Amino acid sequence: MKHLAYCEKIREVYSQIGSGDQGYMPNAISVVLKTLDQIANNPDLPEDVRDNAAFAAANLLISDYSEDA
């Protein structure tokens, strides 16, 4: 159960999606990239948080991820 390795907020939403209370997004990677971009671009957040978001997004873009898939 991979979801157990993450914070309570993620586990809560995971359970809501599994139960049908929250919508499932088949192209979730696009949502992740947009969210990471918003975090990396937010000057109100600490620089290390922004750097981590940028690093994660760049690695996703370089990986096998494709919006056409």
N, CA and C atoms as an extended XYZ file, in Angstrom:
207
Properties=species:S:1:pos:R:3:atomname:S:1:resname:S:1:resid:I:1 pbc="F F F"
N         0.829       -1.184        0.000 N   MET     1
C         0.000        0.000        0.000 CA  MET     1
C         0.873        1.247        0.000 C   MET     1
N         1.176        1.695       -1.189 N   LYS     2
C         2.067        2.844       -1.360 CA  LYS     2
C         1.536        4.104       -0.699 C   LYS     2
N         0.230        4.286       -0.680 N   HIS     3
C        -0.335        5.528       -0.137 CA  HIS     3
C        -0.047        5.714        1.346 C   HIS     3
N         0.262        4.650        2.049 N   LEU     4
C         0.540        4.751        3.484 CA  LEU     4
C         1.862        5.451        3.782 C   LEU     4
N         2.714        5.585        2.773 N   ALA     5
C         4.013        6.238        2.960 CA  ALA     5
C         3.896        7.764        2.932 C   ALA     5
N         2.706        8.281        2.645 N   TYR     6
C         2.540        9.720        2.481 CA  TYR     6
C         1.756       10.331        3.635 C   TYR     6
N         1.670       11.661        3.645 N   CYS     7
C         1.048       12.385        4.753 CA  CYS     7
C        -0.447       12.078        4.873 C   CYS     7
N        -0.990       12.451        6.011 N   GLU     8
C        -2.402       12.192        6.306 CA  GLU     8
C        -3.329       12.806        5.257 C   GLU     8
N        -3.023       14.000        4.787 N   LYS     9
C        -3.866       14.674        3.792 CA  LYS     9
C        -3.936       13.848        2.510 C   LYS     9
N        -2.818       13.322        2.054 N   ILE    10
C        -2.798       12.488        0.848 CA  ILE    10
C        -3.565       11.194        1.091 C   ILE    10
N        -3.362       10.572        2.232 N   ARG    11
C        -4.080        9.330        2.545 CA  ARG    11
C        -5.585        9.565        2.599 C   ARG    11
N        -5.990       10.712        3.114 N   GLU    12
C        -7.413       11.043        3.204 CA  GLU    12
C        -8.032       11.181        1.810 C   GLU    12
N        -7.378       11.929        0.930 N   VAL    13
C        -7.901       12.117       -0.429 CA  VAL    13
C        -7.857       10.797       -1.198 C   VAL    13
N        -6.821       10.002       -0.991 N   TYR    14
C        -6.714        8.676       -1.619 CA  TYR    14
C        -7.937        7.831       -1.264 C   TYR    14
N        -8.310        7.840       -0.004 N   SER    15
C        -9.477        7.084        0.450 CA  SER    15
C       -10.759        7.633       -0.172 C   SER    15
N       -10.847        8.955       -0.293 N   GLN    16
C       -12.030        9.566       -0.902 CA  GLN    16
C       -12.156        9.180       -2.375 C   GLN    16
N       -11.037        9.135       -3.091 N   ILE    17
C       -11.057        8.729       -4.500 CA  ILE    17
C       -11.454        7.261       -4.602 C   ILE    17
N       -10.875        6.433       -3.747 N   GLY    18
C       -11.186        5.004       -3.756 CA  GLY    18
C       -12.644        4.711       -3.453 C   GLY    18
N       -13.254        5.522       -2.622 N   SER    19
C       -14.655        5.300       -2.245 CA  SER    19
C       -15.627        5.954       -3.222 C   SER    19
N       -15.109        6.762       -4.145 N   GLY    20
C       -15.966        7.448       -5.105 CA  GLY    20
C       -16.448        8.805       -4.635 C   GLY    20
N       -16.046        9.217       -3.429 N   ASP    21
C       -16.445       10.531       -2.912 CA  ASP    21
C       -15.713       11.680       -3.600 C   ASP    21
N       -14.566       11.406       -4.177 N   GLN    22
C       -13.729       12.398       -4.847 CA  GLN    22
C       -13.467       11.877       -6.262 C   GLN    22
N       -13.374       12.748       -7.245 N   GLY    23
C       -13.182       12.327       -8.624 CA  GLY    23
C       -11.782       11.803       -8.903 C   GLY    23
N       -11.715       10.763       -9.732 N   TYR    24
C       -10.442       10.197      -10.196 CA  TYR    24
C       -10.037       10.916      -11.478 C   TYR    24
N        -8.751       11.256      -11.602 N   MET    25
C        -8.237       11.938      -12.787 CA  MET    25
C        -7.294       11.000      -13.525 C   MET    25
N        -7.706       10.470      -14.678 N   PRO    26
C        -6.865        9.518      -15.393 CA  PRO    26
C        -5.526       10.103      -15.865 C   PRO    26
N        -5.452       11.390      -16.105 N   ASN    27
C        -4.205       12.024      -16.546 CA  ASN    27
C        -3.623       12.840      -15.397 C   ASN    27
N        -3.416       12.187      -14.265 N   ALA    28
C        -2.988       12.873      -13.048 CA  ALA    28
C        -1.597       13.493      -13.160 C   ALA    28
N        -0.741       12.959      -14.022 N   ILE    29
C         0.617       13.503      -14.146 CA  ILE    29
C         0.570       14.954      -14.613 C   ILE    29
N        -0.350       15.297      -15.502 N   SER    30
C        -0.479       16.697      -15.937 CA  SER    30
C        -0.847       17.593      -14.768 C   SER    30
N        -1.724       17.099      -13.906 N   VAL    31
C        -2.128       17.857      -12.724 CA  VAL    31
C        -0.934       18.024      -11.785 C   VAL    31
N        -0.152       16.969      -11.629 N   VAL    32
C         1.037       17.025      -10.772 CA  VAL    32
C         2.018       18.064      -11.308 C   VAL    32
N         2.263       18.049      -12.611 N   LEU    33
C         3.200       19.013      -13.194 CA  LEU    33
C         2.710       20.450      -13.037 C   LEU    33
N         1.424       20.682      -13.237 N   LYS    34
C         0.882       22.028      -13.053 CA  LYS    34
C         1.012       22.473      -11.596 C   LYS    34
N         0.757       21.549      -10.674 N   THR    35
C         0.865       21.871       -9.253 CA  THR    35
C         2.311       22.158       -8.863 C   THR    35
N         3.232       21.336       -9.340 N   LEU    36
C         4.647       21.574       -9.053 CA  LEU    36
C         5.107       22.903       -9.647 C   LEU    36
N         4.596       23.241      -10.822 N   ASP    37
C         4.932       24.526      -11.439 CA  ASP    37
C         4.429       25.684      -10.581 C   ASP    37
N         3.210       25.566      -10.066 N   GLN    38
C         2.669       26.618       -9.196 CA  GLN    38
C         3.507       26.766       -7.934 C   GLN    38
N         3.941       25.661       -7.370 N   ILE    39
C         4.773       25.701       -6.161 CA  ILE    39
C         6.125       26.334       -6.485 C   ILE    39
N         6.760       25.889       -7.566 N   ALA    40
C         8.082       26.408       -7.936 CA  ALA    40
C         8.033       27.895       -8.263 C   ALA    40
N         6.891       28.373       -8.725 N   ASN    41
C         6.757       29.761       -9.149 CA  ASN    41
C         6.232       30.685       -8.045 C   ASN    41
N         5.965       30.151       -6.871 N   ASN    42
C         5.372       30.927       -5.777 CA  ASN    42
C         6.452       31.570       -4.914 C   ASN    42
N         6.647       32.893       -5.034 N   PRO    43
C         7.701       33.571       -4.273 CA  PRO    43
C         7.426       33.626       -2.763 C   PRO    43
N         6.202       33.302       -2.344 N   ASP    44
C         5.871       33.318       -0.916 CA  ASP    44
C         6.344       32.065       -0.187 C   ASP    44
N         6.713       31.040       -0.935 N   LEU    45
C         7.195       29.801       -0.326 CA  LEU    45
C         8.711       29.846       -0.124 C   LEU    45
N         9.223       29.064        0.825 N   PRO    46
C        10.675       29.014        1.022 CA  PRO    46
C        11.389       28.517       -0.247 C   PRO    46
N        12.568       29.029       -0.475 N   GLU    47
C        13.332       28.685       -1.680 CA  GLU    47
C        13.584       27.184       -1.799 C   GLU    47
N        13.851       26.502       -0.682 N   ASP    48
C        14.121       25.068       -0.776 CA  ASP    48
C        12.881       24.288       -1.216 C   ASP    48
N        11.707       24.728       -0.822 N   VAL    49
C        10.465       24.088       -1.263 CA  VAL    49
C        10.280       24.308       -2.763 C   VAL    49
N        10.539       25.528       -3.201 N   ARG    50
C        10.426       25.848       -4.628 CA  ARG    50
C        11.444       25.065       -5.445 C   ARG    50
N        12.665       24.954       -4.934 N   ASP    51
C        13.705       24.184       -5.627 CA  ASP    51
C        13.325       22.710       -5.727 C   ASP    51
N        12.783       22.157       -4.647 N   ASN    52
C        12.362       20.746       -4.671 CA  ASN    52
C        11.248       20.520       -5.684 C   ASN    52
N        10.302       21.440       -5.762 N   ALA    53
C         9.213       21.321       -6.727 CA  ALA    53
C         9.749       21.398       -8.155 C   ALA    53
N        10.657       22.323       -8.403 N   ALA    54
C        11.248       22.462       -9.738 CA  ALA    54
C        12.036       21.217      -10.112 C   ALA    54
N        12.782       20.665       -9.171 N   PHE    55
C        13.566       19.459       -9.416 CA  PHE    55
C        12.657       18.280       -9.750 C   PHE    55
N        11.583       18.118       -8.979 N   ALA    56
C        10.648       17.020       -9.215 CA  ALA    56
C         9.971       17.169      -10.578 C   ALA    56
N         9.543       18.378      -10.916 N   ALA    57
C         8.879       18.613      -12.198 CA  ALA    57
C         9.833       18.361      -13.364 C   ALA    57
N        11.044       18.853      -13.248 N   ALA    58
C        12.019       18.648      -14.323 CA  ALA    58
C        12.311       17.168      -14.526 C   ALA    58
N        12.407       16.417      -13.440 N   ASN    59
C        12.638       14.979      -13.559 CA  ASN    59
C        11.455       14.265      -14.206 C   ASN    59
N        10.249       14.689      -13.892 N   LEU    60
C         9.076       14.101      -14.552 CA  LEU    60
C         9.091       14.400      -16.047 C   LEU    60
N         9.447       15.622      -16.398 N   LEU    61
C         9.485       15.995      -17.808 CA  LEU    61
C        10.550       15.218      -18.573 C   LEU    61
N        11.669       14.948      -17.938 N   ILE    62
C        12.759       14.207      -18.589 CA  ILE    62
C        12.463       12.708      -18.638 C   ILE    62
N        11.644       12.235      -17.722 N   SER    63
C        11.323       10.802      -17.672 CA  SER    63
C        10.471       10.404      -18.873 C   SER    63
N         9.886        9.259      -18.799 N   ASP    64
C         9.084        8.720      -19.894 CA  ASP    64
C         7.711        9.367      -20.012 C   ASP    64
N         7.401       10.331      -19.177 N   TYR    65
C         6.093       10.989      -19.206 CA  TYR    65
C         5.824       11.612      -20.561 C   TYR    65
N         4.618       11.418      -21.046 N   SER    66
C         4.183       12.042      -22.304 CA  SER    66
C         2.727       12.438      -22.162 C   SER    66
N         2.400       13.682      -22.512 N   GLU    67
C         1.024       14.139      -22.430 CA  GLU    67
C         0.159       13.428      -23.468 C   GLU    67
N         0.773       12.881      -24.493 N   ASP    68
C         0.028       12.205      -25.560 CA  ASP    68
C        -0.327       10.768      -25.195 C   ASP    68
N         0.276       10.256      -24.136 N   ALA    69
C         0.045        8.849      -23.778 CA  ALA    69
C        -1.293        8.655      -23.139 C   ALA    69
